[in-house]
Amino acid sequence: MADSNNDHIPLLAGSLEKGLGAEVGYASSLKGFLEKLNENDYDALLIDYRLFGTTGTRVLKDIREKHEQVALIVLFDQRDESMVENCIEDGADDYVTRTSEYLAVLPIVVKQALKKKALLKRKDILLRELLNQKKFSFMGRLIQGIGHNINSPLASIMGRAQLSIEREKGERADLLEKKGSMPAEEFERQMKLHEKNLRDLNSINESATQLSLIVKNMTYKGQQEQNQAIQYINLNDLLKEEFSFLEADMFFKHEVIKHYEFAQSLPHIKGVYSDFSQSLMTFVQNALEAMRSAEKKELTIRTGYNGQSISITIRHTGCSASGEDAKASHAPTPVTDLVLNSNPQELLKPYGARIASASQAGDTTYTIEIPFSRGKS
């Protein structure tokens, strides 16, 4: 906070500390206020309008541009409708007039401004999640369309390859029957040609079959990402499908050593497919990004069930999410600092999931525990 009158500062600080339990930093000049603001992170700012000086309310606009999420309250000696309007237009969330009761009112106003900011932040998060859902829905439809368009010519290629293979086998069989009635050199030449053609055709057929499986997985993923219905999901199968799809990432396919330890008889959990696919693969993508510059690139995926919860462990040899490996420890801590495209905590919250991380240099582990008892989901 900043007040032009040093005598007021202890009163204001006492009011906020008592009313909000807040830790208060203060300054008696606009310069000192801005310096503290650049050096520290604050949830709320309280500024005396008399400190505006010749800059006027423009200083509020400058503060708001750099600190969108901070609650900003202005102090007035007396209510000035024009000044209040200018302050609100330039970024203030609220104001307080110095009346006989303003010290009692101040914590209430600050608390309301903080609540308003929290609601706006939550609204932004929900809006981003809605946009993400629309994006995934669009991508799901696009993937299905691409899969459909690829399947028809692919089926034709596979059919023709199989017919050509059978024809080559028939011609080779005919050639074997003529072995004694033609020059040995010509027989060997034609036999080598048939063998080469069969190898080439089998290679084409195997590649087309592999591509058909990729398209099938891609189409299935597109359908599942669109499907918001509750269904029974085996997380082992889901992860295997996702990693099969991820083989399209050349870094993942060629540079990362993968270790999969899938628990046998993992129970099916009831939920929305995309909640689990997007949240779990967010951790995997985060791990891949962390390993790109690492000397050792190993990813371990482990699932488990202990009768009370299903666990998914994602361990990698990259840098920790915070980039402070030297200060990290083995102690599991709530995951709060992942810079990710989607929010795993929000997606898995309906399932009561507990997410924790443990990290040291070159060794980071994310653990997701989802409460589950057989017969209940």
Secondary structure as the mmCIF struct_conf table of DSSP 4:
data_model
#
loop_
_struct_conf.conf_type_id
_struct_conf.id
_struct_conf.beg_label_comp_id
_struct_conf.beg_label_asym_id
_struct_conf.beg_label_seq_id
_struct_conf.end_label_comp_id
_struct_conf.end_label_asym_id
_struct_conf.end_label_seq_id
STRN STRN1 ALA A 2 ALA A 2
BEND BEND1 SER A 4 SER A 4
TURN_TY1_P TURN_TY1_P1 ASN A 6 ASP A 7
HELX_RH_AL_P HELX_RH_AL_P1 HIS A 8 LEU A 20
STRN STRN2 ALA A 27 ALA A 27
BEND BEND2 SER A 28 SER A 29
HELX_RH_AL_P HELX_RH_AL_P2 LEU A 30 GLU A 39
BEND BEND3 ASN A 40 ASN A 40
BEND BEND4 ASP A 43 ASP A 43
STRN STRN3 ALA A 44 ASP A 48
HELX_RH_3T_P HELX_RH_3T_P1 TYR A 49 THR A 55
TURN_TY1_P TURN_TY1_P2 GLY A 56 THR A 57
HELX_RH_AL_P HELX_RH_AL_P3 ARG A 58 LYS A 66
TURN_TY1_P TURN_TY1_P3 GLU A 68 GLN A 69
BEND BEND5 VAL A 70 VAL A 70
STRN STRN4 ALA A 71 PHE A 76
BEND BEND6 ASP A 77 GLN A 78
HELX_RH_AL_P HELX_RH_AL_P4 GLU A 81 GLU A 89
TURN_TY1_P TURN_TY1_P4 ASP A 90 GLY A 91
STRN STRN5 ASP A 94 THR A 97
TURN_TY1_P TURN_TY1_P5 SER A 100 GLU A 101
HELX_RH_AL_P HELX_RH_AL_P5 TYR A 102 GLU A 177
TURN_TY1_P TURN_TY1_P6 LYS A 178 LYS A 178
HELX_RH_3T_P HELX_RH_3T_P2 LYS A 179 SER A 181
BEND BEND7 MET A 182 MET A 182
HELX_RH_AL_P HELX_RH_AL_P6 ALA A 184 GLN A 226
BEND BEND8 ALA A 229 ALA A 229
STRN STRN6 GLN A 231 ILE A 233
HELX_RH_AL_P HELX_RH_AL_P7 LEU A 235 LEU A 246
TURN_TY1_P TURN_TY1_P7 GLU A 247 ALA A 248
BEND BEND9 ASP A 249 ASP A 249
HELX_RH_AL_P HELX_RH_AL_P8 MET A 250 MET A 250
HELX_RH_PI_P HELX_RH_PI_P1 PHE A 251 GLU A 255
STRN STRN7 ILE A 257 GLU A 261
HELX_LH_PP_P HELX_LH_PP_P1 PHE A 262 ALA A 263
TURN_TY1_P TURN_TY1_P8 GLN A 264 SER A 265
HELX_LH_PP_P HELX_LH_PP_P2 LEU A 266 HIS A 268
STRN STRN8 ILE A 269 GLY A 271
HELX_RH_AL_P HELX_RH_AL_P9 TYR A 273 MET A 291
TURN_TY1_P TURN_TY1_P9 ARG A 292 SER A 293
BEND BEND10 GLU A 295 LYS A 296
STRN STRN9 GLU A 298 TYR A 305
BEND BEND11 GLY A 307 GLN A 308
STRN STRN10 SER A 309 HIS A 316
BEND BEND12 THR A 317 GLY A 318
TURN_TY1_P TURN_TY1_P10 ALA A 321 SER A 322
BEND BEND13 GLY A 323 GLY A 323
HELX_RH_3T_P HELX_RH_3T_P3 ASP A 325 LYS A 327
BEND BEND14 HIS A 330 ALA A 331
STRN STRN11 THR A 333 PRO A 334
BEND BEND15 ASN A 341 SER A 342
HELX_RH_AL_P HELX_RH_AL_P10 PRO A 344 LEU A 348
HELX_RH_3T_P HELX_RH_3T_P4 LYS A 349 TYR A 351
TURN_TY1_P TURN_TY1_P11 GLY A 352 GLY A 352
STRN STRN12 ARG A 354 GLN A 360
TURN_TY1_P TURN_TY1_P12 ALA A 361 GLY A 362
STRN STRN13 ASP A 363 PRO A 371
STRN STRN14 SER A 373 SER A 373
TURN_TY1_P TURN_TY1_P13 ARG A 374 GLY A 375
STRN STRN15 LYS A 376 LYS A 376
#
